[in-house]
Amino acid sequence: MTAYQSDKEFMHYVGHLMETPKVQRLGTITHHYHSTRLEHSINVSYTSYKIAKKFGWDARSAARGGLLHDLFFYDWRDTQFSKSHAWIHPRIAKRNAQKITKLNKIEEDIIIKHMFGATIAPPRYKESWIVTCVDKYWAIREVTLPLQDRWKNRKLFRWT
């Protein structure tokens, strides 16, 4: 059992969403080359939840918004959306999320604004800022996974 699965509060917030067919479908889509969109979304969700909880902020909204922020089903590298993907996919994700659950204003802002930096409108809530930053962190970490493995397994040069 992983850390997020054994976290009862976190699972209370998002466990039922993880079980939906739409969220489960994310497990079949490669996202950052070395992860699926579901793995990425869970990583963003759980990390955002832990940070929000530590600061006493809205951990529920951070967890839910983090899980649903990339709820879209196309490969942006293979479509006509590649140039406008940063603007389009948050709106598609929000629409898809609204089909499976009712979103509050913070969760909507998290989903719509998580691409800040590639888009103009900044996040409105502190929980949105958390997810935005955590999303970038996990994207970099997932893309560089093979480099991380090589770094861990490197042989250090030693003078003998």
C-alpha positions, 0 to 999 in steps of 0.5 A: 500500500502506498502512502497516499492509499494509507492516508484515510483523510486523503482517500476520503477526499478523492478515493471515490473520484479515483475509482470513476471510469473517467479518472481510471482512463487516465492510467492508459495515457502517457503523460510526461514520457515516463508516467501516466496521466493518472500517476501524475495526477495522483502525485500532484494531488497528494503532494498538494494535499500534504502542503495545504494540510501543513499550512492549515489551508483547504487540503480537500480542495487542493487534493480534489483540484490536483487530482482533476487538473489534467482530466483530458483524454487526448495526447497533446503531442499528437493533435492540432491542440499542441500550440494552444494546449496550455490554454485549452486542456484546463477548460476541457479538464474542468468540463470533464470534472464537472461531469463526475463531481460538483466543483467548488470555486477553489477547485475550479480555479485550480483546474483552470489556472494550473498552467500559469506561466504558460498562460496569463491569468494567475491563480486566485487562491493559495491552494491554486498556487500550490497545485500550480507549483506542484504540477511543475515540480512533478512534470520535471521529476517525471520527465527526468526519471531516467536521469534520476535513476542514472544519477542514483546508480552512478559510480563515483570516481575514487582515487586509490 
